[in-house]
Amino acid sequence: MNELWEYITGPELWVNIATAILQAILIMVIAVIIVRVGNNVVTRIFDSRSRGPLRITERREVTIKKLIQNSMKYTVYFIAFIMVLDGAFGFDVGALLAGAGVAGLAIGFGAQNLVRDIISGFFIIFEDQFSVGDYILTAGSEGYVEEIGMRTTKIESWTGEQFVIPNGNVTQVTNYSVHNGLAIVDVNIPYENDVETAENIIGDVIKTLPDKYEEIVKVPEIFGVEVLDTSHFVLRVIAETLPSYQWKGSRNIRKEIKEVLYKEGIQIPAPRLIMYSRNQEPDSLQIDPEREM
């Protein structure tokens, strides 16, 4: 007991503890500096991509840059942690890693979904299935990609909800941000109006749309009569828009066409109800405008 008390109260123990703590702090500070410098280097490399031989799209740049920075951070901190255990506190790292390998092998059999998620994450990134900022539909979730991690993908819907999807569940993806979209607008015109007159009015409207709305890349086209309904016919207008802007383009086209048609006296068709008597002759049946509903 006397020897233990002398060892506890003696300077040697506390000097060793203070030395180990200082070494651990120094190693972690150096690791933080390396991570920050590495992040700046990665950022500079991607900022100068336009002047170098490496050319990638901006949407993929954000994803790959974040992946490299995260991978570098985890690697540096893991090495720093091993150095703290080995150099500062004197643990046998070799035996520790061997034991961790055996334990990892046992855990791996129960972590097959985790391994599947990580492998799927690599394929998502390097096959460029989608990138941060893309508007996608996958695994029943639709929205903008916020983050692509090694295990999960985060998607924010247009109403604000965030979906966290394991990468292993991303089996089929609809990406709206790769190619230009098509805004499809159906315009209902009453039968009392002439088809050619309606097409001319709509044609004059759509010629001005690319100058008004930047999401519409060129003058929309009128594809003619699409449907003959009970009280109206349908004219279809199709416009090419920027990627993931087809819904906004459709709304703007409807607004502009509606305003002009209303000014030209073409009303929105209403459902019609024709009433007749059982005893009335078929030839005498006529549509009463006052009974149209």
C-alpha positions in Angstrom: 0.0 0.0 0.0 2.9 2.3 0.8 4.4 1.7 -2.6 1.0 2.3 -4.3 0.5 5.5 -2.4 4.0 6.7 -3.2 3.4 5.9 -6.9 0.0 7.8 -6.9 1.3 10.8 -5.1 4.7 10.8 -6.8 5.6 13.0 -9.8 6.3 10.2 -12.2 2.6 9.2 -12.7 1.3 12.7 -13.1 4.1 13.6 -15.5 3.2 10.6 -17.6 -0.5 11.5 -17.5 0.2 15.1 -18.4 2.5 14.0 -21.2 0.0 11.6 -22.6 -2.8 14.2 -22.5 -0.6 16.8 -24.2 0.4 14.3 -26.9 -3.3 13.4 -27.5 -4.2 17.1 -27.7 -1.3 17.8 -30.1 -2.3 14.8 -32.3 -5.9 15.9 -32.5 -5.0 19.6 -33.2 -2.7 18.4 -36.1 -5.5 16.2 -37.4 -8.0 19.2 -37.4 -5.4 21.3 -39.2 -4.9 18.6 -41.8 -8.6 18.2 -42.4 -9.1 22.0 -42.8 -6.1 22.3 -45.2 -7.3 19.2 -47.1 -10.8 20.7 -47.5 -9.3 24.0 -48.8 -7.1 22.0 -51.3 -10.1 20.0 -52.5 -12.2 23.2 -52.9 -9.4 24.9 -54.9 -9.0 21.8 -57.2 -12.7 21.9 -58.0 -12.8 25.7 -58.4 -10.1 25.4 -61.1 -11.8 22.6 -63.0 -12.7 25.0 -65.8 -9.0 25.7 -66.5 -7.9 22.1 -66.3 -8.4 18.9 -68.3 -10.9 17.6 -65.8 -14.4 18.7 -66.8 -17.5 17.6 -64.8 -20.9 19.1 -64.4 -21.6 21.4 -61.5 -24.3 19.1 -60.0 -21.8 16.2 -59.9 -19.0 18.4 -58.6 -20.9 19.2 -55.4 -21.6 15.5 -54.7 -18.0 14.3 -55.4 -16.4 17.2 -53.5 -18.5 16.5 -50.4 -17.7 12.8 -50.6 -14.0 13.4 -50.8 -14.0 15.8 -47.9 -16.0 13.4 -45.7 -13.8 10.4 -46.6 -10.7 12.4 -45.9 -12.1 13.6 -42.6 -13.0 10.1 -41.4 -9.6 8.7 -42.5 -7.6 11.4 -40.8 -9.5 11.2 -37.5 -9.3 7.4 -37.5 -5.5 7.5 -37.9 -5.3 10.2 -35.2 -7.3 8.0 -32.9 -5.0 5.1 -33.4 -1.9 7.3 -32.8 -3.4 8.6 -29.6 -4.0 5.0 -28.3 -0.6 3.8 -29.4 1.7 6.7 -28.8 0.0 8.6 -26.0 -1.6 5.9 -23.9 0.6 2.9 -24.8 -2.1 0.5 -26.0 -1.2 -2.5 -28.1 -2.9 -1.4 -31.3 -2.0 -4.5 -33.2 -3.8 -6.8 -30.7 -6.7 -4.3 -30.6 -7.1 -4.2 -34.4 -6.9 -8.0 -34.5 -9.6 -8.3 -31.9 -11.6 -5.7 -33.8 -11.2 -7.7 -37.0 -12.6 -10.8 -35.4 -15.5 -8.8 -33.9 -16.1 -7.1 -37.2 -16.3 -10.4 -39.0 -18.9 -11.6 -36.5 -20.9 -8.3 -36.7 -20.6 -8.3 -40.5 -22.9 -11.3 -40.8 -25.6 -9.3 -39.1 -24.9 -6.1 -40.9 -25.5 -7.2 -44.5 -28.0 -4.3 -45.0 -25.3 -1.8 -43.9 -22.8 -3.2 -46.4 -25.4 -3.2 -49.1 -26.2 0.5 -48.4 -22.6 1.5 -48.6 -21.9 -0.4 -51.9 -25.1 1.1 -53.4 -23.9 4.5 -52.3 -20.7 4.1 -54.2 -22.6 3.1 -57.4 -25.0 6.0 -57.0 -22.1 8.5 -56.9 -19.7 7.1 -59.5 -22.5 6.2 -62.0 -23.9 9.7 -61.6 -27.4 8.4 -61.1 -28.3 11.6 -59.4 -26.5 14.4 -57.6 -27.0 17.0 -54.9 -29.7 19.5 -56.0 -31.4 17.2 -58.5 -35.2 16.7 -58.4 -35.8 12.9 -58.3 -38.4 10.3 -57.5 -37.2 7.1 -55.8 -38.4 4.6 -53.2 -41.8 6.4 -53.1 -40.2 9.8 -52.2 -40.0 12.8 -54.4 -38.1 16.0 -54.0 -34.7 17.7 -54.1 -31.6 15.8 -53.1 -30.0 17.4 -50.1 -27.2 15.0 -49.4 -25.8 11.7 -50.6 -24.0 9.8 -47.9 -22.2 6.5 -47.8 -25.2 4.9 -46.2 -28.3 7.1 -46.8 -29.6 9.7 -49.2 -31.6 12.7 -47.9 -34.4 14.2 -50.0 -36.4 17.3 -49.3 -39.9 17.4 -50.7 -41.4 20.7 -52.1 -43.6 20.9 -49.0 -40.6 20.8 -46.6 -40.5 17.2 -45.4 -37.1 15.4 -45.3 -36.9 11.8 -46.4 -33.9 9.7 -45.3 -33.6 6.7 -47.6 -31.1 3.9 -47.2 -29.0 3.6 -50.4 -29.9 0.0 -50.7 -33.5 0.9 -51.2 -32.7 3.1 -54.2 -33.5 0.5 -56.8 -35.2 2.7 -59.4 -34.7 6.5 -59.9 -36.6 9.0 -62.0 -34.4 12.0 -62.4 -36.1 15.2 -63.6 -32.9 17.3 -63.6 -30.9 15.7 -66.4 -32.8 16.6 -69.6 -35.2 19.4 -70.5 -38.8 18.7 -69.6 -42.1 19.1 -71.5 -44.9 21.2 -70.2 -48.2 19.7 -71.5 -51.2 22.0 -71.4 -54.7 21.0 -72.5 -57.1 23.9 -73.3 -60.8 23.3 -73.3 -62.7 25.2 -76.0 -66.5 25.3 -76.3 -68.0 23.8 -79.5 -69.5 27.2 -80.3 -66.0 28.5 -81.1 -64.1 27.7 -84.3 -61.0 25.5 -84.0 -58.9 27.6 -86.3 -59.8 30.8 -84.5 -58.9 29.4 -81.2 -55.6 28.1 -82.5 -54.7 31.5 -84.0 -55.4 33.2 -80.6 -53.4 30.7 -78.7 -50.6 30.8 -81.3 -50.3 34.6 -80.8 -50.0 34.1 -77.1 -47.4 31.4 -77.0 -45.0 33.3 -79.3 -44.3 35.7 -76.5 -43.8 33.2 -73.7 -40.0 32.5 -74.1 -39.3 36.2 -73.6 -41.5 36.4 -70.5 -40.5 33.2 -68.7 -36.9 32.0 -68.6 -37.9 28.4 -67.9 -39.5 28.1 -71.3 -36.6 27.5 -73.7 -38.4 27.9 -77.0 -41.8 28.8 -78.6 -44.4 26.1 -77.6 -46.2 24.1 -80.2 -49.9 23.6 -80.8 -50.5 19.9 -81.5 -54.2 20.4 -82.5 -57.4 18.8 -81.3 -56.6 16.1 -78.7 -60.1 15.2 -77.4 -63.7 15.6 -78.4 -65.7 15.8 -75.2 -69.5 16.2 -74.6 -69.4 20.0 -74.4 -66.0 21.0 -75.7 -62.9 20.0 -77.7 -59.4 20.0 -76.3 -56.4 21.8 -77.8 -53.0 20.5 -76.7 -50.0 22.8 -76.3 -46.6 21.4 -75.5 -43.6 23.5 -74.5 -39.9 22.6 -73.8 -38.7 23.8 -70.5 -35.5 23.7 -68.4 -35.0 20.5 -66.4 -37.5 20.1 -63.5 -39.4 23.3 -64.5 -42.1 21.7 -66.6 -44.7 22.1 -63.9 -44.0 25.8 -63.4 -44.0 26.3 -67.2 -47.5 24.6 -67.4 -48.9 27.0 -64.8 -47.6 30.1 -66.6 -48.9 28.9 -70.0 -52.4 28.3 -68.6 -52.4 31.7 -67.0 -51.4 33.5 -70.2 -53.8 31.5 -72.4 -56.7 31.9 -70.0 -56.4 35.7 -69.8 -56.3 36.1 -73.6 -59.2 33.7 -74.3 -61.3 35.5 -71.7 -60.6 38.9 -73.4 -61.5 37.3 -76.8 -64.9 36.1 -75.6 -64.0 32.4 -75.4 -65.4 31.2 -72.1 -64.5 28.1 -70.2 -66.9 25.4 -71.2 -69.4 24.2 -68.6 -71.1 20.8 -68.3 -74.4 20.7 -70.2 -77.7 19.1 -69.2 -80.4 18.5 -71.9 -83.9 18.0 -70.6 -86.7 16.5 -72.8 -90.1 14.8 -72.4 -90.7 11.2 -73.0 -93.6 12.1 -75.4 -91.5 14.5 -77.4 -90.4 13.4 -80.9 -86.7 12.9 -81.4 -86.6 15.3 -84.4 -88.0 18.1 -82.3 -85.2 17.9 -79.6 -83.3 21.1 -79.4 -80.6 22.3 -77.0 -82.0 25.1 -74.9 -79.1 27.4 -74.1 -80.9 28.6 -71.0 -80.8 25.1 -69.6 -77.1 24.6 -70.1 -75.3 24.1 -66.8 
